[in-house]
Amino acid sequence: MADTFDYIIIGAGSAGSVLANRLSAGDATVCLLEAGPPDRHPWIHIPAGFMKTLTHPRLSWGYESEPSAGTAGRSVYAPRGRTLGGSSSINGHIYNRGQRMDFDTWAQQGNRGWGYTDILPYFKRSERRIGGPGEGFHGRDGEWTITDIDTPDPICDAYIAGAVGMGIPRNADYNGATQAGVGYFQRAIHKGRRVSAARAFLHPVKQRGNLDIRTEAHTQRIRFEGKRAVGVVYRRGGRDIEIRANREIILSSGAVGSPQLLQISGIGPAALLQDIGVPVRLNLPGVGENLADHYGVRASARVRNGATLNERSHGLALMREVARYAIKRTGLLAMSPSQVFVFWKSNPTLDLPDLQLIFTPASYKDGKIAELDDYPGMTSGAFALRPQSKGYVRARSPDAADKPVIQPNYLAHEYDQQVTVAGIRLERQLLQTPELAQYFDHEMFPGNGIQSDDEILDFARSYGTTVFHLVSTCRMGPADGTDNVVDDELRVHGLDALRVVDASVMPTMPSANTNAATIMIAEKGADMILGNTPPPPAAV
Protein backbone atom coordinates (compact mmCIF):
# COMPACT_ATOMS: atom_id res chain seq x y z
CA MET A 1 0.00 0.00 0.00
CA ALA A 2 1.14 3.53 -0.72
CA ASP A 3 2.32 5.75 2.12
CA THR A 4 -0.22 8.48 2.80
CA PHE A 5 0.45 12.04 3.97
CA ASP A 6 -1.65 15.15 4.33
CA TYR A 7 0.67 17.12 2.05
CA ILE A 8 3.24 16.09 -0.54
CA ILE A 9 5.77 18.73 -1.63
CA ILE A 10 7.68 17.99 -4.83
CA GLY A 11 11.04 19.74 -4.73
CA ALA A 12 13.13 20.76 -1.70
CA GLY A 13 14.49 23.99 -3.14
CA SER A 14 13.90 27.49 -1.82
CA ALA A 15 10.10 27.26 -1.91
CA GLY A 16 9.90 23.62 -0.87
CA SER A 17 12.11 24.17 2.18
CA VAL A 18 9.90 27.01 3.43
CA LEU A 19 6.71 25.04 2.76
CA ALA A 20 8.01 21.96 4.58
CA ASN A 21 8.77 24.10 7.61
CA ARG A 22 5.45 25.92 7.70
CA LEU A 23 3.12 23.03 6.80
CA SER A 24 4.70 20.69 9.35
CA ALA A 25 4.51 23.23 12.20
CA GLY A 26 1.16 21.78 13.27
CA ASP A 27 -0.18 18.23 13.25
CA ALA A 28 -0.35 17.72 9.48
CA THR A 29 1.90 15.02 8.00
CA VAL A 30 4.22 16.22 5.25
CA CYS A 31 6.39 14.37 2.76
CA LEU A 32 9.09 16.39 0.99
CA LEU A 33 10.56 14.83 -2.15
CA GLU A 34 13.93 15.93 -3.56
CA ALA A 35 15.48 14.41 -6.68
CA GLY A 36 19.00 15.30 -5.62
CA PRO A 37 21.21 14.30 -2.69
CA PRO A 38 21.38 15.80 0.82
CA ASP A 39 23.25 19.11 1.03
CA ARG A 40 26.36 17.71 2.71
CA HIS A 41 28.95 18.69 0.10
CA PRO A 42 31.36 21.24 1.64
CA TRP A 43 31.33 23.45 -1.46
CA ILE A 44 27.67 24.24 -0.77
CA HIS A 45 28.44 25.83 2.57
CA ILE A 46 31.65 27.69 1.67
CA PRO A 47 30.49 30.88 -0.12
CA ALA A 48 33.26 30.78 -2.73
CA GLY A 49 32.13 27.24 -3.53
CA PHE A 50 29.66 28.92 -5.89
CA MET A 51 32.36 28.50 -8.55
CA LYS A 52 32.17 24.72 -8.08
CA THR A 53 28.53 24.07 -7.27
CA LEU A 54 27.19 25.69 -10.46
CA THR A 55 28.72 22.96 -12.59
CA HIS A 56 28.79 20.06 -10.11
CA PRO A 57 27.06 17.09 -11.78
CA ARG A 58 25.47 15.91 -8.53
CA LEU A 59 24.32 19.32 -7.29
CA SER A 60 23.07 20.93 -10.51
CA TRP A 61 20.68 19.64 -13.16
CA GLY A 62 23.14 20.86 -15.79
CA TYR A 63 20.50 22.13 -18.19
CA GLU A 64 21.37 23.92 -21.41
CA SER A 65 19.18 26.27 -23.38
CA GLU A 66 18.45 25.72 -27.05
CA PRO A 67 20.55 27.70 -29.55
CA SER A 68 18.97 30.93 -30.77
CA ALA A 69 19.73 34.01 -32.84
CA GLY A 70 19.97 36.00 -29.61
CA THR A 71 22.91 33.88 -28.48
CA ALA A 72 24.62 33.74 -31.90
CA GLY A 73 23.61 30.10 -32.28
CA ARG A 74 25.04 29.07 -28.91
CA SER A 75 23.54 26.91 -26.21
CA VAL A 76 23.78 28.58 -22.80
CA TYR A 77 24.49 26.54 -19.69
CA ALA A 78 21.52 26.94 -17.32
CA PRO A 79 22.27 25.50 -13.86
CA ARG A 80 19.42 24.69 -11.48
CA GLY A 81 20.02 23.37 -7.97
CA ARG A 82 19.57 19.63 -7.39
CA THR A 83 19.97 19.12 -3.66
CA LEU A 84 18.28 20.20 -0.45
CA GLY A 85 17.92 23.96 -0.76
CA GLY A 86 17.78 23.75 -4.56
CA SER A 87 19.24 26.78 -6.32
CA SER A 88 19.71 28.56 -2.97
CA SER A 89 22.43 25.97 -2.33
CA ILE A 90 24.38 26.81 -5.49
CA ASN A 91 23.57 30.47 -6.26
CA GLY A 92 25.52 33.69 -5.73
CA HIS A 93 24.03 34.52 -2.28
CA ILE A 94 22.47 37.86 -3.27
CA TYR A 95 19.41 39.10 -1.35
CA ASN A 96 17.40 41.31 -3.70
CA ARG A 97 13.63 41.76 -3.63
CA GLY A 98 12.78 44.05 -6.54
CA GLN A 99 10.79 47.24 -6.96
CA ARG A 100 7.44 48.13 -5.43
CA MET A 101 6.07 48.49 -8.97
CA ASP A 102 6.82 44.82 -9.75
CA PHE A 103 4.35 43.48 -7.22
CA ASP A 104 1.76 46.20 -7.76
CA THR A 105 1.81 45.09 -11.41
CA TRP A 106 1.08 41.51 -10.33
CA ALA A 107 -1.97 42.75 -8.43
CA GLN A 108 -3.11 44.93 -11.33
CA GLN A 109 -3.10 41.85 -13.54
CA GLY A 110 -5.86 40.35 -11.42
CA ASN A 111 -3.87 38.67 -8.65
CA ARG A 112 -5.61 39.70 -5.45
CA GLY A 113 -3.41 40.15 -2.42
CA TRP A 114 -0.11 40.29 -4.34
CA GLY A 115 0.50 44.05 -4.29
CA TYR A 116 3.61 45.42 -2.60
CA THR A 117 2.02 46.29 0.74
CA ASP A 118 0.43 42.81 0.80
CA ILE A 119 3.63 40.87 0.20
CA LEU A 120 6.09 43.00 2.21
CA PRO A 121 5.03 41.30 5.51
CA TYR A 122 5.99 37.95 3.94
CA PHE A 123 9.44 39.21 2.95
CA LYS A 124 9.87 40.39 6.53
CA ARG A 125 8.53 37.16 8.07
CA SER A 126 11.33 35.00 6.70
CA GLU A 127 14.16 37.52 7.14
CA ARG A 128 16.63 37.78 10.00
CA ARG A 129 18.39 40.98 8.97
CA ILE A 130 21.60 41.61 10.86
CA GLY A 131 22.79 45.21 10.86
CA GLY A 132 21.89 47.76 8.24
CA PRO A 133 19.10 50.34 8.04
CA GLY A 134 15.53 49.85 6.92
CA GLU A 135 13.21 49.55 9.89
CA GLY A 136 9.74 49.06 8.45
CA PHE A 137 11.16 47.23 5.44
CA HIS A 138 13.13 44.40 7.06
CA GLY A 139 12.55 41.54 9.47
CA ARG A 140 14.79 40.78 12.43
CA ASP A 141 13.25 37.57 13.72
CA GLY A 142 12.96 35.24 10.73
CA GLU A 143 14.97 32.13 9.93
CA TRP A 144 16.85 33.38 6.85
CA THR A 145 19.91 35.35 7.95
CA ILE A 146 20.82 38.31 5.72
CA THR A 147 24.00 40.30 6.32
CA ASP A 148 26.06 43.12 4.86
CA ILE A 149 29.47 42.61 3.31
CA ASP A 150 31.85 42.85 6.26
CA THR A 151 35.17 43.50 4.47
CA PRO A 152 34.90 46.46 2.06
CA ASP A 153 37.45 46.37 -0.75
CA PRO A 154 39.41 49.46 -1.90
CA ILE A 155 38.73 48.72 -5.58
CA CYS A 156 35.02 48.32 -4.83
CA ASP A 157 35.07 51.57 -2.87
CA ALA A 158 36.64 53.35 -5.85
CA TYR A 159 34.04 51.86 -8.21
CA ILE A 160 31.24 53.12 -5.93
CA ALA A 161 32.84 56.55 -5.72
CA GLY A 162 33.05 56.64 -9.52
CA ALA A 163 29.36 55.80 -9.86
CA VAL A 164 28.49 58.57 -7.40
CA GLY A 165 30.67 60.92 -9.44
CA MET A 166 28.55 60.06 -12.49
CA GLY A 167 25.40 61.12 -10.64
CA ILE A 168 24.26 57.71 -9.33
CA PRO A 169 23.33 58.15 -5.65
CA ARG A 170 24.74 56.01 -2.86
CA ASN A 171 21.94 53.75 -1.56
CA ALA A 172 22.26 52.16 1.88
CA ASP A 173 19.25 49.87 1.35
CA TYR A 174 18.15 48.91 -2.16
CA ASN A 175 15.55 46.63 -0.55
CA GLY A 176 14.00 49.57 1.28
CA ALA A 177 12.17 52.69 0.14
CA THR A 178 13.92 52.94 -3.21
CA GLN A 179 16.04 50.62 -5.33
CA ALA A 180 17.97 53.17 -7.41
CA GLY A 181 21.62 53.75 -6.59
CA VAL A 182 24.94 52.08 -5.88
CA GLY A 183 26.39 50.26 -2.87
CA TYR A 184 27.39 46.92 -1.44
CA PHE A 185 25.05 43.93 -1.81
CA GLN A 186 23.11 42.34 1.02
CA ARG A 187 23.72 38.58 1.00
CA ALA A 188 22.67 35.26 2.52
CA ILE A 189 25.99 34.61 4.24
CA HIS A 190 26.51 34.48 7.99
CA LYS A 191 29.76 33.88 9.85
CA GLY A 192 31.44 32.80 6.66
CA ARG A 193 28.85 30.22 5.63
CA ARG A 194 26.11 30.13 3.01
CA VAL A 195 22.61 30.46 4.41
CA SER A 196 20.62 28.34 1.97
CA ALA A 197 16.89 27.81 2.29
CA ALA A 198 17.61 24.30 3.53
CA ARG A 199 19.95 25.52 6.24
CA ALA A 200 17.52 28.27 7.28
CA PHE A 201 14.16 26.51 7.10
CA LEU A 202 14.63 22.78 6.72
CA HIS A 203 17.47 21.58 8.93
CA PRO A 204 16.11 23.16 12.13
CA VAL A 205 12.86 21.16 11.79
CA LYS A 206 14.00 17.96 10.08
CA GLN A 207 13.53 15.94 13.29
CA ARG A 208 9.80 16.66 13.44
CA GLY A 209 7.95 13.38 13.57
CA ASN A 210 5.36 14.54 11.05
CA LEU A 211 7.94 15.60 8.41
CA ASP A 212 9.40 12.95 6.10
CA ILE A 213 12.26 14.22 3.88
CA ARG A 214 13.19 11.87 1.05
CA THR A 215 16.25 12.65 -1.05
CA GLU A 216 17.36 10.90 -4.28
CA ALA A 217 13.60 10.69 -4.97
CA HIS A 218 12.90 11.86 -8.53
CA THR A 219 9.18 12.39 -9.12
CA GLN A 220 7.98 10.69 -12.33
CA ARG A 221 4.35 11.81 -12.48
CA ILE A 222 1.38 13.04 -10.50
CA ARG A 223 -1.58 10.68 -10.13
CA PHE A 224 -5.18 11.87 -10.45
CA GLU A 225 -8.66 10.58 -9.72
CA GLY A 226 -10.83 12.61 -12.05
CA LYS A 227 -9.74 16.20 -11.60
CA ARG A 228 -8.24 15.67 -8.15
CA ALA A 229 -4.52 15.16 -7.60
CA VAL A 230 -4.24 12.22 -5.21
CA GLY A 231 -0.71 10.89 -5.37
CA VAL A 232 2.82 10.94 -6.72
CA VAL A 233 5.07 8.31 -8.24
CA TYR A 234 8.78 8.84 -7.62
CA ARG A 235 11.84 6.80 -8.56
CA ARG A 236 14.46 5.90 -6.00
CA GLY A 237 17.22 3.38 -6.43
CA GLY A 238 15.76 2.18 -9.72
CA ARG A 239 12.35 1.44 -8.17
CA ASP A 240 9.08 3.35 -8.65
CA ILE A 241 7.29 4.17 -5.39
CA GLU A 242 3.82 5.67 -5.01
CA ILE A 243 2.68 7.89 -2.16
CA ARG A 244 -0.70 9.55 -1.66
CA ALA A 245 -1.94 12.88 -0.32
CA ASN A 246 -5.08 13.37 1.76
CA ARG A 247 -5.18 17.13 1.34
CA GLU A 248 -2.92 18.59 -1.36
CA ILE A 249 0.06 18.09 -3.60
CA ILE A 250 2.32 21.12 -3.96
CA LEU A 251 4.66 21.36 -6.91
CA SER A 252 7.82 23.33 -6.07
CA SER A 253 10.28 22.13 -8.69
CA GLY A 254 11.08 25.52 -10.22
CA ALA A 255 10.57 27.18 -13.58
CA VAL A 256 11.98 24.17 -15.42
CA GLY A 257 10.95 21.20 -13.29
CA SER A 258 7.38 22.24 -12.47
CA PRO A 259 6.11 22.67 -16.05
CA GLN A 260 7.92 19.53 -17.17
CA LEU A 261 6.27 17.45 -14.45
CA LEU A 262 2.85 18.87 -15.22
CA GLN A 263 3.31 18.09 -18.90
CA ILE A 264 4.39 14.48 -18.40
CA SER A 265 1.45 14.09 -16.00
CA GLY A 266 -0.94 15.10 -18.80
CA ILE A 267 -1.39 18.80 -17.91
CA GLY A 268 -0.35 21.26 -20.60
CA PRO A 269 -0.76 22.23 -24.26
CA ALA A 270 -2.69 19.38 -25.89
CA ALA A 271 -0.64 19.44 -29.09
CA LEU A 272 2.64 19.11 -27.19
CA LEU A 273 1.34 16.27 -25.03
CA GLN A 274 0.13 14.37 -28.08
CA ASP A 275 3.48 14.89 -29.82
CA ILE A 276 5.42 13.34 -26.92
CA GLY A 277 2.94 10.52 -26.36
CA VAL A 278 1.33 11.68 -23.10
CA PRO A 279 -2.46 11.22 -22.72
CA VAL A 280 -4.11 14.61 -22.29
CA ARG A 281 -5.75 14.97 -18.91
CA LEU A 282 -6.23 18.74 -19.11
CA ASN A 283 -5.47 21.04 -22.02
CA LEU A 284 -3.81 23.96 -20.22
CA PRO A 285 -1.93 25.87 -22.94
CA GLY A 286 0.15 28.09 -20.65
CA VAL A 287 2.09 25.28 -18.96
CA GLY A 288 5.72 25.85 -19.91
CA GLU A 289 5.09 29.07 -21.82
CA ASN A 290 6.11 32.66 -20.96
CA LEU A 291 9.61 31.69 -19.82
CA ALA A 292 11.66 34.76 -18.88
CA ASP A 293 15.25 35.09 -17.70
CA HIS A 294 17.85 37.76 -17.09
CA TYR A 295 20.58 37.76 -19.74
CA GLY A 296 23.83 39.28 -18.51
CA VAL A 297 26.85 40.59 -20.38
CA ARG A 298 30.16 41.39 -18.69
CA ALA A 299 32.97 43.84 -19.39
CA SER A 300 36.35 43.44 -17.70
CA ALA A 301 39.55 45.38 -17.29
CA ARG A 302 43.10 44.65 -16.26
CA VAL A 303 43.96 46.09 -12.84
CA ARG A 304 47.12 47.87 -11.72
CA ASN A 305 48.19 49.06 -8.27
CA GLY A 306 45.80 46.78 -6.41
CA ALA A 307 45.16 43.19 -5.40
CA THR A 308 42.18 41.38 -6.93
CA LEU A 309 40.58 38.05 -6.25
CA ASN A 310 42.35 36.58 -9.27
CA GLU A 311 45.79 36.59 -7.59
CA ARG A 312 44.34 35.44 -4.27
CA SER A 313 42.81 32.33 -5.81
CA HIS A 314 45.89 30.19 -6.48
CA GLY A 315 49.36 29.31 -5.22
CA LEU A 316 50.62 30.42 -1.83
CA ALA A 317 48.05 33.22 -1.70
CA LEU A 318 45.26 30.66 -1.88
CA MET A 319 46.87 28.61 0.88
CA ARG A 320 46.84 31.71 3.07
CA GLU A 321 43.17 32.27 2.23
CA VAL A 322 42.34 28.67 3.15
CA ALA A 323 44.08 29.09 6.50
CA ARG A 324 42.32 32.40 7.09
CA TYR A 325 38.95 30.82 6.38
CA ALA A 326 39.66 27.81 8.60
CA ILE A 327 40.61 30.04 11.53
CA LYS A 328 38.38 33.11 11.14
CA ARG A 329 35.75 32.23 8.49
CA THR A 330 36.77 35.38 6.59
CA GLY A 331 38.60 36.27 3.40
CA LEU A 332 38.26 35.09 -0.18
CA LEU A 333 36.40 31.87 0.63
CA ALA A 334 33.77 33.73 2.67
CA MET A 335 32.89 36.17 -0.13
CA SER A 336 29.98 36.28 -2.55
CA PRO A 337 30.96 36.46 -6.25
CA SER A 338 29.31 39.88 -6.74
CA GLN A 339 30.20 42.66 -4.33
CA VAL A 340 28.64 45.89 -5.57
CA PHE A 341 25.26 46.71 -7.10
CA VAL A 342 24.14 49.48 -9.40
CA PHE A 343 20.44 49.94 -10.18
CA TRP A 344 20.09 52.61 -12.81
CA LYS A 345 18.37 53.74 -15.98
CA SER A 346 19.13 52.98 -19.61
CA ASN A 347 17.50 56.30 -20.48
CA PRO A 348 17.51 59.44 -18.29
CA THR A 349 13.83 60.06 -19.01
CA LEU A 350 12.80 56.95 -17.04
CA ASP A 351 11.31 57.20 -13.55
CA LEU A 352 12.67 53.85 -12.30
CA PRO A 353 15.77 51.77 -12.93
CA ASP A 354 15.56 49.26 -15.76
CA LEU A 355 19.16 48.06 -15.44
CA GLN A 356 21.03 46.06 -12.84
CA LEU A 357 24.82 46.13 -12.82
CA ILE A 358 27.18 44.13 -10.65
CA PHE A 359 30.84 44.66 -9.88
CA THR A 360 33.54 42.47 -8.43
CA PRO A 361 37.33 42.88 -8.11
CA ALA A 362 37.86 39.76 -10.22
CA SER A 363 37.64 38.82 -13.89
CA TYR A 364 36.72 35.69 -15.77
CA LYS A 365 38.02 34.13 -18.94
CA ASP A 366 35.92 35.29 -21.91
CA GLY A 367 33.55 37.08 -19.53
CA LYS A 368 32.18 33.82 -18.12
CA ILE A 369 31.67 33.02 -14.45
CA ALA A 370 33.49 29.76 -13.81
CA GLU A 371 37.21 30.40 -14.43
CA LEU A 372 39.20 33.37 -13.17
CA ASP A 373 41.79 35.11 -15.35
CA ASP A 374 45.46 34.63 -14.49
CA TYR A 375 46.17 38.38 -14.28
CA PRO A 376 44.74 41.07 -11.95
CA GLY A 377 41.27 41.97 -13.17
CA MET A 378 37.89 43.50 -12.37
CA THR A 379 34.46 42.97 -13.89
CA SER A 380 31.23 44.89 -14.29
CA GLY A 381 28.19 43.03 -15.61
CA ALA A 382 24.80 44.34 -16.75
CA PHE A 383 21.33 43.06 -17.58
CA ALA A 384 17.87 44.41 -18.34
CA LEU A 385 15.77 44.15 -15.18
CA ARG A 386 12.44 43.49 -16.91
CA PRO A 387 13.16 41.61 -20.16
CA GLN A 388 10.37 41.38 -22.70
CA SER A 389 11.64 38.33 -24.60
CA LYS A 390 9.57 35.22 -23.83
CA GLY A 391 10.39 31.57 -24.34
CA TYR A 392 9.23 28.16 -23.20
CA VAL A 393 10.01 24.89 -21.40
CA ARG A 394 8.71 21.72 -23.09
CA ALA A 395 9.08 18.08 -22.16
CA ARG A 396 10.85 15.95 -24.76
CA SER A 397 9.20 12.68 -23.77
CA PRO A 398 7.09 11.10 -21.01
CA ASP A 399 10.33 10.22 -19.17
CA ALA A 400 11.14 12.58 -16.31
CA ALA A 401 14.83 11.79 -16.77
CA ASP A 402 14.88 13.39 -20.24
CA LYS A 403 15.94 17.01 -19.85
CA PRO A 404 13.28 19.28 -21.33
CA VAL A 405 13.65 21.77 -24.14
CA ILE A 406 14.55 25.17 -22.66
CA GLN A 407 14.30 28.13 -25.03
CA PRO A 408 14.44 31.56 -23.35
CA ASN A 409 14.67 33.43 -26.69
CA TYR A 410 17.27 35.81 -25.28
CA LEU A 411 17.38 39.24 -26.92
CA ALA A 412 14.49 38.39 -29.25
CA HIS A 413 12.62 41.56 -28.27
CA GLU A 414 13.94 44.89 -29.54
CA TYR A 415 13.50 46.42 -26.06
CA ASP A 416 15.91 43.90 -24.57
CA GLN A 417 18.45 44.65 -27.29
CA GLN A 418 18.29 48.40 -26.64
CA VAL A 419 18.52 48.12 -22.86
CA THR A 420 21.34 45.57 -23.06
CA VAL A 421 23.41 47.81 -25.33
CA ALA A 422 22.81 50.74 -22.96
CA GLY A 423 23.85 48.54 -20.02
CA ILE A 424 27.12 47.53 -21.69
CA ARG A 425 27.90 51.17 -22.45
CA LEU A 426 27.21 52.08 -18.81
CA GLU A 427 29.32 49.28 -17.36
CA ARG A 428 32.25 50.31 -19.56
CA GLN A 429 31.87 53.92 -18.39
CA LEU A 430 31.86 52.80 -14.78
CA LEU A 431 35.15 50.97 -15.27
CA GLN A 432 36.78 54.16 -16.58
CA THR A 433 35.74 56.81 -14.05
CA PRO A 434 38.38 59.17 -12.62
CA GLU A 435 37.82 57.66 -9.18
CA LEU A 436 38.77 54.18 -10.46
CA ALA A 437 41.63 55.41 -12.67
CA GLN A 438 44.37 54.43 -10.18
CA TYR A 439 43.32 50.79 -10.63
CA PHE A 440 42.21 50.77 -14.28
CA ASP A 441 44.94 49.65 -16.68
CA HIS A 442 42.98 48.92 -19.85
CA GLU A 443 39.82 47.20 -21.00
CA MET A 444 40.34 43.53 -21.73
CA PHE A 445 36.82 42.50 -22.66
CA PRO A 446 35.12 43.29 -25.03
CA GLY A 447 38.07 45.50 -26.05
CA ASN A 448 38.38 48.89 -27.71
CA GLY A 449 37.59 47.53 -31.18
CA ILE A 450 33.90 47.19 -30.27
CA GLN A 451 32.18 50.59 -30.18
CA SER A 452 29.06 50.90 -32.36
CA ASP A 453 25.61 49.75 -31.22
CA ASP A 454 25.65 46.94 -33.78
CA GLU A 455 29.09 45.78 -32.64
CA ILE A 456 28.03 45.87 -28.99
CA LEU A 457 24.84 43.93 -29.73
CA ASP A 458 26.80 41.29 -31.66
CA PHE A 459 29.16 41.05 -28.68
CA ALA A 460 26.18 40.57 -26.35
CA ARG A 461 24.82 37.79 -28.54
CA SER A 462 28.18 36.05 -28.66
CA TYR A 463 29.17 36.28 -24.99
CA GLY A 464 26.07 36.87 -22.85
CA THR A 465 24.94 34.28 -20.33
CA THR A 466 22.02 33.47 -18.10
CA VAL A 467 21.92 35.21 -14.74
CA PHE A 468 20.12 32.11 -13.39
CA HIS A 469 16.70 33.76 -12.92
CA LEU A 470 14.24 31.58 -14.86
CA VAL A 471 10.58 32.39 -14.06
CA SER A 472 6.94 32.49 -15.23
CA THR A 473 6.41 29.07 -16.85
CA CYS A 474 3.31 28.39 -14.69
CA ARG A 475 2.11 31.96 -14.62
CA MET A 476 -0.32 33.21 -11.98
CA GLY A 477 -3.47 34.98 -13.14
CA PRO A 478 -7.21 34.65 -13.75
CA ALA A 479 -8.61 31.82 -15.85
CA ASP A 480 -9.62 34.19 -18.61
CA GLY A 481 -8.49 32.36 -21.72
CA THR A 482 -4.88 33.56 -21.49
CA ASP A 483 -1.77 31.51 -20.74
CA ASN A 484 -2.28 31.62 -16.96
CA VAL A 485 -1.75 28.32 -15.15
CA VAL A 486 -2.57 29.00 -11.48
CA ASP A 487 -5.00 31.36 -9.76
CA ASP A 488 -4.04 33.93 -7.15
CA GLU A 489 -4.10 31.23 -4.47
CA LEU A 490 -1.63 29.22 -6.59
CA ARG A 491 -4.17 26.48 -7.41
CA VAL A 492 -3.84 24.95 -10.87
CA HIS A 493 -6.77 26.07 -13.01
CA GLY A 494 -9.25 23.26 -13.69
CA LEU A 495 -7.88 20.83 -11.08
CA ASP A 496 -8.35 20.14 -7.40
CA ALA A 497 -5.79 19.62 -4.61
CA LEU A 498 -2.84 20.72 -6.77
CA ARG A 499 -0.87 23.93 -6.40
CA VAL A 500 2.36 25.30 -7.82
CA VAL A 501 4.45 27.32 -5.36
CA ASP A 502 7.78 28.46 -6.79
CA ALA A 503 9.35 30.96 -9.21
CA SER A 504 7.36 29.56 -12.12
CA VAL A 505 4.17 31.31 -10.90
CA MET A 506 5.60 34.84 -11.12
CA PRO A 507 3.35 36.74 -13.56
CA THR A 508 6.26 38.93 -14.67
CA MET A 509 9.97 39.10 -13.95
CA PRO A 510 10.72 41.10 -10.79
CA SER A 511 13.39 43.79 -11.09
CA ALA A 512 15.80 41.66 -9.09
CA ASN A 513 17.52 38.38 -8.45
CA THR A 514 14.68 35.95 -7.87
CA ASN A 515 15.52 33.92 -4.78
CA ALA A 516 14.08 36.39 -2.24
CA ALA A 517 10.78 36.66 -4.14
CA THR A 518 10.57 32.86 -4.40
CA ILE A 519 10.84 32.52 -0.63
CA MET A 520 8.22 35.24 -0.21
CA ILE A 521 5.88 33.31 -2.54
CA ALA A 522 6.36 30.19 -0.42
CA GLU A 523 5.60 32.09 2.80
CA LYS A 524 2.37 33.44 1.31
CA GLY A 525 1.55 30.11 -0.30
CA ALA A 526 1.87 28.32 3.03
CA ASP A 527 -0.65 30.70 4.60
CA MET A 528 -3.05 30.04 1.73
CA ILE A 529 -2.70 26.26 2.01
CA LEU A 530 -3.25 26.35 5.78
CA GLY A 531 -6.13 28.82 5.52
CA ASN A 532 -4.37 31.38 7.70
CA THR A 533 -5.52 34.97 7.73
CA PRO A 534 -2.93 37.05 5.89
CA PRO A 535 -1.07 39.75 7.83
CA PRO A 536 -2.37 43.31 7.47
CA PRO A 537 -0.86 45.31 4.61
CA ALA A 538 2.39 47.08 5.44
CA ALA A 539 2.14 50.78 6.22
CA VAL A 540 4.92 51.96 3.90
Secondary structure, 3 states (H helix, E strand, C coil): CCEEEEEEEECCCHHHHHHHHHHCCCCCCEEEECCCCCCCCHHHHCHHHHHHHCCCCCCECCEECCCCHHHCCCCCEECCECCCCHHHHCCCCECCCCCHHHHHHHHHCCCCCCCHHHHHHHHHHHEEECCCCCCCCCCCCCCEEEEECCCCCHHHHHHHHHHHHCCCCECCCCCCCCCCEEEECEECEECCEECCHHHHHHHHHCCCCCEEEECCCEEEEEEEECCEEEEEEEEECCEEEEEEEEEEEEECCHHHHHHHHHHHCCEECHHHHHHCCCCCCEECCCCCEEEECCEEEEEEEEECCCCCCCHHHCHHHHHHHHHHHHHHCCCHHHCCCCCEEEEECCCCCCCCCCEEEEEECCCEHHHCCCCECCCCEEEEEEEECCCCCCEEEECCCCCCCCCCEEECCCCCCHHHHHHHHHHHHHHHHHCCCHHHCCCEEEEEECCCCCCCHHHHHHHHHHHCEECCCCECCCCECCCCCCCCCECCCCEECCCECEEECCHHHCCCCCCCCCHHHHHHHHHHHHHHHHCCCCCCCCCC
